[in-house]
Amino acid sequence: MSSIKVWPHMTVVAIICALVAGLGVAFYLKHEQPVSAESLPNAARIQRVDGEVALNNGLYENGSDGQWVAATANTPFSVGDRIYARDNSRASLAFTGRNFARLNPNSSLDVISLADRRTQLALRDGSAIFDVGYLQPNELFEVATPYGAVNFDQPGLYNVGLSNGNAMVSVLSGLAQVVGLGGSGQIGKGEIMALAGQTAAQVLLSRLNNNDAGYLVNDYYSYQYPNLYDGRYNNYDAYLADPSYYDPYNRYNSYQYVSSTIPGVYDLDSYGNWQNVSGYGNAWSPRVDNGWAPYQQGYWTNDYPYGMTWVSTEPWGYAPYHYGRWANVNNQWFWIPDTVNTTPAYSPALVAWVPVDANDIGWVPLGPGDPYAPRYYDANWQPYYLSRTNNVPTQLVNLSVPGAVAYAPVQDLGRTFDPRSISHANPQMLAQVRPVLDPLTLTPLRNAVVHSAWGRGKIDLPPGIAKKLYETPVISSSIPNGPPFRKDLAKALRLEAAPEKAKRTKFQIRDERGSRADSGVGQTANPDFDQARRQKLDQLANEAAKGTRDARRQIQDMQQQQRQADVSRKQAERAAAQQQQQQQVEQQRAQRNAIQQARGEAVGHREKPQQATPRGLQDVPRARKPQRRQDVPQPQVAQPSTPRARQDVPMRREPQGRVDVPRAQPQQGAAQPEPQAQGHGKPERQQGPPAGNGQGQGGGGGGGKGKGKKP
């Protein structure tokens, strides 16, 4: 009987629990909004910064421009982000473990797409070198410019620059295709193409100057591999003979264990060691002091749309903090990467977040087997999860490792940490905590992100530069679909697609590749060569001022090379000028000969009536004309040439050795030749311009009234 009384109450409780659970699930699904993992693009790495480099990742869905912040080494960037290197500044970028770029001073680069087989960038100002080490089949690697899209069809080294309303594309090695509004064209290694105007109405194709090309290659590799490069590419021919000598894939052991799609792989060899760890396979351990732990030397930044992102100040600190997991074995930390044959997905930080108390928040590295919730956020910082992983993990393998959990007050998370200043949580502090995978589920941190300008310091670009970067349109071969968190990407980045007709139409190119091929001097000057040289000299001058002898020696070598290059260039220019002058002289001589050939017949007939008539003109009654002219009284003394005589026989155009005989002027009242008898030969049989006044009155009549045309 008691069971009968309990039954209704249990039913009511069960119904209430079901309703609460249903509401909880609905609330969870409302905020979780799972999407496909393919919606999240890859990320790239700023691997080196010299000077002041600014990063803007604020192109939100609402169209705001966001703000520019200081970029540092190991800062990630992705679709919709902009990078700008200011005066006397440079930045080295890594898109994968084999594809790089170097941004030169006063240059900008925007990211249009970063997918497995699609990398699209935009250059709106300045210049950059693109080092493409590997392309998958049918992979697109493109740089959009205001004058056309440059597609790198083969691995190689390319320089793209904008200057004075022109775009110049130099192919140091490889093969490139340019597509503009007015057509398309191809550029091979050792060539440079210049496009003038947005429609590329004028296109010039010429050969690279070997000296300048060698200097540019040498400057790039000395910057990219400062501890390894030996200067062998100072000679451009040496580079062409072996352009892949410094390909990191062939030189670094780490590529045997890590996918080459991950940026920063080649740094691992120099700062750590690989070994086989029982239970984990091949693992990498950094060479660090005792007591070191991951994610404790760097700073946190709020990177849209990924959220809390770790930026390490350790030189190798990119790949191990955005891919793979960490394991502590015998009090030593090892990084366990994904297998080499996989395509790893980028993560802003592979950690779990630990609410230590009301104001302090900690973080701990995720270990092998720990869950992770891939996600991104919209403009209102609502999460979109890429899987249905539980955000509250039940167990974490590294939570109990001594020194593994670091913490700080919420307001201090943006500052730079190092092992000497960071705080570590003890076991008593962690006894009752519940770690989470999504940091913005923690109220203090979410409030700090949403309601304050939390993050790195702001940088103000000059208004003219900022306006130019925002308003200058660029031409792309195709416009990709924007990611869900940046659906207005094409509009925000001012992308314009090249017309399909232009892709099928060839540029009207002025080809000057053969004009100076022997001397190796190109027709088109590239300011990037001079800029790279100046940057290098400034750097060496600073080192020489500190007493560095090697810097002084390098300055002397560069100055000597410059003098030799200037001498060679001047000699080549003089030779080319002489050749061009000789060609012009020969053309003028040929033109004069053609004119005189036509006029010589007329003059010859007047001076030598007895000369045989040329073949084909026998039907022309030329014998009458000299007879009529015998009746005209001749002057006793030859008169100086009058303007009328110069019109008939231009003395300055006579070939050497010919004596100009002034024509006798008829006396007043003398009989004038009849108009129908003035021409020598039929007009349609004449070669070259007609003699005389050019109006149908041939050279046979000395008194033509019409004005003669000078040849």
Buried (B, 14 or more C-beta within 10 A) or exposed (E): EEEEEEEEEEEEEEEEEEEEEEEEEEEEEEEBEBBEEEEBBBBBBBBBBBEBBBBBBBBBBEEEBBBBBBBBBBBBBBBBBBBBBBEBBBBBBBBBBBBBBBBBBBBBBBBBBBBEEBBBBBBBBBBBBBBBBBBEEEBBBBBBBBBBBBBBBBBBBBBBBBBEEBBBBBBBBBBBBBBBBBBBBBBBBBBBBBBBBBBBBBBBBBBBBBBBBBBBBBBBBBBBBEEBBEEBBBBBEBBBEEBEBBBBBEBBEBBEBBBBBBBBBBBBBEBBEBEEBEEBEBBBBBEBEEEBBBBBBBBBBBBBBBBBBBBBBBBBBBBBBBBBBBBBBEEBBBBBBBEBEEEBBBBBBBBBBBBBEEEBBBBBBBBBEBBBBBBBBBBEBEBBBBBEBEBEBEEBBBBEBEBBBBBBBBEBBBEEBEBEEBBBBEEEBBEEBEBBBBBBBBEBBBEBBEEEEBBBEEBEBEEEBBEBBBEBBBBBBBBBEBBBBBEBBBEBBBBBBBBEEBBEBEBEBEEBBEBBEEBBBBBBBBBBBEBBBEBBBEBBEEBBEEEEEEBBEBBEEBEEBBEEBEEBBEEBEEBBEEEEEEEEEEEEEEBBEBBBEBBBBBBEBBEEBEEEBEEEBEEBEBEEBBEEBEEBEEEEEEEEBEEBBBBBBBEEBBEEEEEBEBBBBBEEEEEEBEEEBBBBBEEEEBEBBBBBBBEEBBBBBBBBEEEBEEB
